[in-house]
């Protein structure tokens, strides 16, 4: 992961932890596992790229327990990301803030 992506991820983690009192280490990983019964307590979003961070927030708001498990990412096999990093980071931050305001 490039330095600016790492920095952006750390900022989103810090925002989430500050607003929700969590101790997450990564909210953008995209590698999430939970019991099917947990879906009764959270409403899933429409699959946008802010999905993972908002999922973490909704899990916390629903009072569900979270256990982070370390996973290794070997990087891309080829090519480069086509996501606009700065604008995408802002969209994710806004989604996290919106969830906070609908408490």
Wavefront OBJ file of the C-alpha trace (Angstrom):
o trace
v 0.000 0.000 0.000
v 1.360 3.405 -0.910
v 2.221 5.940 1.785
v -0.702 8.253 0.990
v -3.162 5.341 1.122
v -1.731 4.261 4.478
v -2.055 7.814 5.787
v -5.635 8.115 4.528
v -6.548 4.781 6.113
v -5.020 5.856 9.435
v -7.030 9.090 9.317
v -10.289 7.211 8.684
v -9.487 4.768 11.500
v -8.727 7.689 13.839
v -12.002 9.421 12.915
v -13.994 6.235 13.509
v -12.278 5.495 16.824
v -12.732 9.086 18.014
v -16.434 9.285 17.164
v -17.445 5.802 18.262
v -15.024 4.962 21.069
v -13.734 1.950 19.179
v -10.212 0.578 18.914
v -10.199 -0.494 15.280
v -6.882 -0.778 13.476
v -8.339 -0.871 9.940
v -11.806 0.050 8.706
v -11.148 -0.176 4.962
v -9.806 -3.701 4.660
v -12.881 -5.200 3.019
v -12.202 -8.541 4.697
v -15.017 -8.906 7.199
v -16.631 -11.951 8.746
v -19.677 -12.111 10.973
v -22.469 -14.458 11.902
v -25.532 -14.426 9.669
v -27.726 -13.591 12.680
v -25.881 -10.256 12.983
v -27.601 -9.110 9.791
v -30.817 -8.797 11.804
v -29.185 -5.939 13.743
v -27.652 -3.896 10.943
v -28.844 -2.477 7.648
v -26.350 -3.014 4.844
v -25.579 -0.216 2.399
v -25.875 -0.375 -1.347
v -22.346 -1.616 -2.086
v -20.593 1.720 -2.570
v -16.901 1.968 -1.724
v -17.723 3.386 1.733
v -19.330 0.045 2.576
v -16.610 -1.395 4.843
v -16.110 1.593 7.166
v -19.862 2.136 7.485
v -20.317 -1.567 8.238
v -17.853 -1.260 11.142
v -19.760 1.756 12.461
v -23.141 0.035 12.182
v -21.798 -3.028 13.975
v -20.620 -0.823 16.842
v -23.912 1.106 16.957
v -25.830 -2.194 17.115
v -23.780 -3.230 20.164
v -22.266 -6.235 18.421
v -18.838 -7.560 19.359
v -15.947 -7.207 16.925
v -12.714 -9.155 16.831
v -10.144 -8.009 14.307
v -8.069 -10.751 12.733
v -4.768 -9.971 11.055
v -4.735 -10.729 7.354
v -1.898 -10.423 4.884
v -2.236 -8.543 1.625
v 0.355 -9.508 -0.943
v -0.513 -6.504 -3.084
v -1.784 -6.285 -6.607
v -0.888 -8.868 -9.178
v -0.854 -6.158 -11.815
v -2.197 -2.773 -12.761
v -3.018 0.184 -10.591
v -6.073 1.216 -8.613
v -8.589 3.248 -10.539
v -10.208 4.725 -7.431
v -9.736 8.476 -7.040
v -8.001 8.351 -3.651
v -8.599 11.847 -2.315
v -12.238 12.160 -3.331
v -12.938 8.586 -2.228
v -11.346 9.270 1.158
v -13.561 12.315 1.626
v -16.656 10.300 0.667
v -15.791 7.651 3.246
v -15.180 10.288 5.950
v -18.526 11.916 5.152
v -20.288 8.530 5.318
v -18.748 7.872 8.753
v -19.854 11.319 9.960
v -23.379 10.861 8.564
v -23.755 7.593 10.473
v -22.628 9.377 13.621
v -25.270 12.080 13.167
v -28.155 9.590 12.785
v -27.589 8.111 16.233
l 1 2 3 4 5 6 7 8 9 10 11 12 13 14 15 16 17 18 19 20 21 22 23 24 25 26 27 28 29 30 31 32 33 34 35 36 37 38 39 40 41 42 43 44 45 46 47 48 49 50 51 52 53 54 55 56 57 58 59 60 61 62 63 64 65 66 67 68 69 70 71 72 73 74 75 76 77 78 79 80 81 82 83 84 85 86 87 88 89 90 91 92 93 94 95 96 97 98 99 100 101 102 103
